[in-house]
């Protein structure tokens, strides 16, 4: 099992110490020292005030921030949570990802999602109703430009002729691509384009807001994994070669007073038995000191034991 965190900037307003250069470096270095395997940032370039007031959060640019974190670490994998792919031209995403992979020595994973915030789409000039089409075409473009020279692509939203983009990523054949989302459509995209599936825990209310399927029990997770495996097998792909990312329902979150490491480890065993290969761990975001303390404690009580 591998463990990953998202930088704990998950409120509005955010704690300024968390997003100073020293704060980002400190969190990344602490995560690497504690044994975490992945570290990333969220993607909200233009959130609405209404969403922020309803419990949303501020964000930094994930590619810039991951590059900053990469410069102060040596083993930590850079995994955004997640890049909303329709927001950007896929050739620009591919260039940002290739550059980050190159400069980090092959430590980049592109985790992507369709997105759900209509006002953010509008602010960025992207058609919300076309986001799934944009997403699918972008995945084809990114994989092609990372692996092929003289690329020609004719789609509904993107058209390119004779494009060669060097330097390529150092990861071979390319950086892993993880597909976010809880739906059967997301799992189908993993089969066609992905190297991993990264759904998220979502009770019905949150699922409705995010425009995805509810995923709030071990039974639901099991059903999703079984469906993914069946789809992969039918397509002639090895299910064992696909990463599955999720969170742990048991033990609570590090930094909380009621966090129970033994219960958390029991949950790790159950998820590993299902085929989950990465666990996303939530951190407190009320201060830099508390986040660092939670990282260190989790490394000693869970990662070392696991």
C-alpha positions as CSV (number, residue, x, y, z in Angstrom):
1,X,0.0,0.0,0.0
2,X,1.2,3.5,-0.8
3,X,0.0,6.7,0.9
4,X,-0.6,10.1,-0.6
5,X,-1.6,13.5,0.7
6,X,-3.0,16.6,-0.8
7,X,-1.5,19.9,0.4
8,X,-3.9,20.9,3.2
9,X,-5.2,24.1,1.7
10,X,-8.8,23.0,1.9
11,X,-10.6,26.1,3.4
12,X,-11.5,29.6,2.6
13,X,-9.9,31.7,3.8
14,X,-6.7,29.6,3.9
15,X,-4.0,29.7,6.5
16,X,-1.2,31.8,4.9
17,X,1.7,29.8,6.4
18,X,0.6,26.8,4.4
19,X,1.1,28.4,1.0
20,X,4.3,30.4,1.6
21,X,7.3,28.9,-0.2
22,X,8.6,27.7,3.1
23,X,5.2,26.2,4.0
24,X,5.0,24.2,0.8
25,X,8.6,23.0,1.1
26,X,8.1,22.0,4.7
27,X,5.0,20.0,4.0
28,X,6.6,18.2,1.1
29,X,9.8,17.5,3.0
30,X,7.9,16.2,6.0
31,X,5.7,13.9,3.9
32,X,8.8,12.4,2.3
33,X,10.5,12.0,5.6
34,X,7.4,10.3,7.1
35,X,7.3,7.7,4.3
36,X,4.5,9.1,2.2
37,X,4.7,8.2,-1.5
38,X,2.6,10.9,-3.1
39,X,1.9,14.6,-2.7
40,X,-0.2,17.0,-4.7
41,X,-2.5,20.0,-5.0
42,X,-6.1,20.7,-6.0
43,X,-7.1,22.5,-9.2
44,X,-9.5,25.5,-8.9
45,X,-8.2,28.4,-11.1
46,X,-11.5,30.4,-10.9
47,X,-13.8,29.3,-8.1
48,X,-17.0,31.3,-7.5
49,X,-17.5,33.2,-4.2
50,X,-20.8,31.3,-3.8
51,X,-18.9,28.0,-3.8
52,X,-16.3,29.3,-1.4
53,X,-18.9,30.5,1.0
54,X,-20.7,27.1,0.8
55,X,-17.6,25.2,2.0
56,X,-15.2,25.4,-1.0
57,X,-11.6,26.2,-0.7
58,X,-8.9,28.3,-2.3
59,X,-6.2,26.8,-4.4
60,X,-2.8,27.5,-6.0
61,X,-1.8,26.4,-9.5
62,X,-1.0,22.7,-9.2
63,X,1.7,22.5,-11.7
64,X,3.7,25.4,-10.3
65,X,3.2,24.2,-6.8
66,X,4.2,20.6,-7.6
67,X,7.4,21.9,-9.3
68,X,8.2,23.9,-6.2
69,X,7.7,20.8,-4.1
70,X,9.7,18.6,-6.4
71,X,12.8,20.9,-6.1
72,X,12.9,20.1,-2.3
73,X,12.3,16.4,-2.5
74,X,13.9,13.3,-4.1
75,X,11.5,10.4,-3.9
76,X,8.0,11.9,-3.4
77,X,5.7,11.4,-6.4
78,X,3.8,14.5,-7.6
79,X,0.2,13.6,-7.9
80,X,-2.4,16.4,-8.4
81,X,-5.8,15.9,-6.8
82,X,-6.9,16.4,-9.4
83,X,-6.3,18.3,-12.7
84,X,-9.7,19.3,-14.2
85,X,-8.7,18.4,-17.7
86,X,-11.4,20.3,-19.7
87,X,-10.2,23.6,-18.3
88,X,-7.0,23.5,-20.4
89,X,-5.8,22.8,-23.9
90,X,-4.4,19.2,-23.8
91,X,-1.1,20.2,-25.5
92,X,-0.5,22.7,-22.7
93,X,-1.3,20.1,-20.1
94,X,1.0,17.6,-21.8
95,X,3.8,20.2,-21.9
96,X,3.4,21.1,-18.2
97,X,3.3,17.4,-17.2
98,X,6.3,16.5,-19.4
99,X,8.3,19.3,-17.9
100,X,7.4,18.4,-14.4
101,X,8.2,14.7,-15.0
102,X,11.6,15.7,-16.6
103,X,12.7,18.1,-13.9
104,X,11.6,15.7,-11.1
105,X,13.4,12.7,-12.5
106,X,10.2,10.8,-13.5
107,X,8.1,11.4,-10.4
108,X,4.9,12.8,-12.0
109,X,1.5,11.1,-12.2
110,X,-1.3,12.9,-14.1
111,X,-4.5,12.5,-12.2
112,X,-7.4,14.0,-14.1
113,X,-11.1,14.6,-13.7
114,X,-14.0,16.0,-15.7
115,X,-15.0,18.8,-13.3
116,X,-18.4,19.9,-12.0
117,X,-18.4,23.6,-11.1
118,X,-20.5,25.4,-13.8
119,X,-19.4,28.9,-12.8
120,X,-15.7,27.9,-13.0
121,X,-16.2,26.5,-16.5
122,X,-18.0,29.7,-17.5
123,X,-15.2,31.9,-16.1
124,X,-12.7,29.9,-18.1
125,X,-14.6,30.1,-21.3
126,X,-15.2,26.3,-21.5
127,X,-18.6,24.8,-22.4
128,X,-19.8,22.8,-19.4
129,X,-22.1,20.6,-21.4
130,X,-19.2,19.6,-23.6
131,X,-16.8,18.7,-20.8
132,X,-16.9,14.9,-21.3
133,X,-16.2,15.3,-25.0
134,X,-13.3,17.6,-24.2
135,X,-12.0,15.2,-21.5
136,X,-12.0,12.2,-23.9
137,X,-10.3,14.0,-26.7
138,X,-7.7,15.5,-24.4
139,X,-6.8,12.1,-23.1
140,X,-6.1,10.9,-26.6
141,X,-4.0,14.0,-27.4
142,X,-1.9,13.8,-24.2
143,X,-1.0,10.2,-24.6
144,X,-0.2,10.7,-28.3
145,X,2.0,13.8,-27.8
146,X,3.9,12.2,-25.0
147,X,4.8,9.1,-27.1
148,X,4.9,10.1,-30.7
149,X,6.5,12.7,-33.0
150,X,4.7,14.4,-35.9
151,X,1.3,14.0,-34.3
152,X,-1.8,14.7,-36.3
153,X,-5.2,14.8,-34.5
154,X,-8.6,15.7,-35.8
155,X,-11.3,15.9,-33.2
156,X,-14.4,17.9,-32.5
157,X,-12.6,20.3,-30.2
158,X,-8.9,20.0,-31.0
159,X,-7.2,19.9,-34.4
160,X,-3.5,19.6,-34.9
161,X,-1.2,18.7,-37.8
162,X,2.4,17.5,-37.6
163,X,3.1,18.4,-34.0
164,X,6.3,17.3,-32.2
165,X,6.7,18.4,-28.6
166,X,10.1,17.7,-27.0
167,X,11.5,17.2,-24.5
168,X,9.3,14.2,-23.7
169,X,8.7,12.9,-20.2
170,X,11.4,10.7,-18.9
171,X,8.9,8.2,-17.6
172,X,8.3,5.3,-20.0
173,X,6.2,4.9,-22.0
174,X,4.8,8.1,-20.3
175,X,3.8,9.3,-16.8
176,X,0.9,7.3,-15.4
177,X,-2.6,8.7,-16.1
178,X,-5.2,8.3,-13.3
179,X,-8.8,8.9,-14.1
180,X,-11.0,10.4,-11.4
181,X,-14.7,9.9,-10.9
182,X,-17.0,7.3,-9.3
183,X,-19.2,6.4,-12.3
184,X,-19.2,3.5,-14.7
185,X,-18.2,6.1,-17.4
186,X,-15.0,6.9,-15.4
187,X,-14.1,3.3,-15.2
188,X,-14.7,2.9,-18.9
189,X,-12.2,5.7,-19.5
190,X,-9.6,3.9,-17.3
191,X,-9.9,0.9,-19.6
192,X,-9.4,3.1,-22.7
193,X,-6.9,5.6,-21.5
194,X,-5.8,5.1,-17.9
195,X,-3.2,3.5,-15.7
196,X,-5.2,4.1,-12.5
197,X,-8.7,4.8,-11.1
198,X,-9.1,7.4,-8.3
199,X,-12.6,7.7,-7.1
200,X,-13.5,9.6,-4.0
201,X,-15.6,8.8,-0.9
202,X,-19.0,10.5,-1.5
203,X,-22.3,10.2,0.4
204,X,-25.4,10.8,-1.8
205,X,-25.5,14.6,-1.1
206,X,-21.9,15.2,-2.1
207,X,-22.3,12.9,-5.1
208,X,-25.2,14.9,-6.4
209,X,-23.4,18.2,-6.0
210,X,-20.3,16.8,-7.8
211,X,-22.3,15.1,-10.5
212,X,-21.0,11.6,-9.8
213,X,-22.1,8.4,-8.2
214,X,-22.3,7.9,-4.5
215,X,-19.5,5.9,-2.9
216,X,-19.9,5.7,0.8
217,X,-19.4,2.1,1.8
218,X,-17.0,-0.9,1.4
219,X,-19.8,-2.6,-0.5
220,X,-19.9,0.2,-3.0
221,X,-16.1,0.3,-3.3
222,X,-16.1,-3.5,-3.9
223,X,-18.7,-3.3,-6.6
224,X,-16.8,-0.5,-8.4
225,X,-13.5,-2.4,-8.3
226,X,-15.2,-5.6,-9.5
227,X,-16.8,-3.7,-12.4
228,X,-13.4,-2.1,-13.3
229,X,-11.7,-5.5,-13.3
230,X,-14.4,-7.0,-15.5
231,X,-14.0,-4.2,-18.0
232,X,-10.2,-4.5,-18.0
233,X,-10.3,-8.2,-18.6
234,X,-12.9,-7.9,-21.4
235,X,-10.6,-5.4,-23.1
236,X,-7.6,-7.7,-22.7
237,X,-5.9,-5.5,-20.1
238,X,-4.3,-6.9,-16.9
239,X,-6.3,-5.6,-13.9
240,X,-3.2,-6.1,-11.8
241,X,-1.4,-3.4,-13.7
242,X,-3.9,-0.7,-12.8
243,X,-3.6,1.4,-9.6
244,X,-6.7,2.0,-7.5
245,X,-6.8,5.0,-5.2
246,X,-9.2,5.6,-2.3
247,X,-9.6,6.8,1.2
248,X,-9.9,4.7,4.4
249,X,-13.3,4.6,6.1
250,X,-11.8,3.4,9.4
251,X,-9.8,5.0,12.1
252,X,-10.5,8.7,11.3
253,X,-8.1,11.3,10.1
254,X,-4.6,12.1,11.4
255,X,-4.5,15.2,13.5
256,X,-8.0,14.5,14.9
257,X,-8.3,13.8,18.6
258,X,-10.1,10.5,18.0
259,X,-7.7,9.2,15.4
260,X,-7.1,5.5,16.0
261,X,-4.1,4.0,14.3
262,X,-5.0,0.4,15.0
263,X,-8.4,0.8,13.4
264,X,-6.9,2.7,10.5
265,X,-4.4,-0.2,9.9
266,X,-7.3,-2.7,10.0
267,X,-9.0,-0.6,7.3
268,X,-5.8,-0.6,5.3
269,X,-5.7,-4.4,5.3
270,X,-9.3,-4.6,4.1
271,X,-8.7,-2.1,1.3
272,X,-5.6,-3.9,0.2
273,X,-7.5,-7.1,0.0
274,X,-9.9,-5.5,-2.4
275,X,-7.1,-4.3,-4.6
276,X,-6.6,-0.7,-3.5
277,X,-3.0,0.2,-4.1
278,X,-2.9,3.8,-2.9
279,X,-4.6,5.5,0.0
280,X,-5.3,9.2,0.1
281,X,-4.9,10.6,3.6
282,X,-6.6,13.8,4.8
283,X,-4.6,16.3,6.8
284,X,-5.7,19.2,9.1
285,X,-5.4,22.5,7.4
286,X,-5.9,25.0,10.2
287,X,-2.1,25.6,10.6
288,X,1.2,24.6,9.2
289,X,2.4,23.3,12.6
290,X,-0.6,21.0,13.0
291,X,-0.3,19.6,9.5
292,X,3.4,18.8,10.1
293,X,2.6,17.2,13.4
294,X,-0.1,15.0,11.8
295,X,2.2,14.0,9.0
296,X,5.0,12.9,11.4
297,X,2.6,11.1,13.7
298,X,0.9,9.2,10.8
299,X,4.3,8.2,9.4
300,X,5.3,6.6,12.8
301,X,2.0,5.1,13.7
302,X,0.6,3.9,10.4
303,X,3.1,4.0,7.5
304,X,5.9,2.4,9.4
305,X,3.6,-0.3,10.7
306,X,2.0,-0.9,7.3
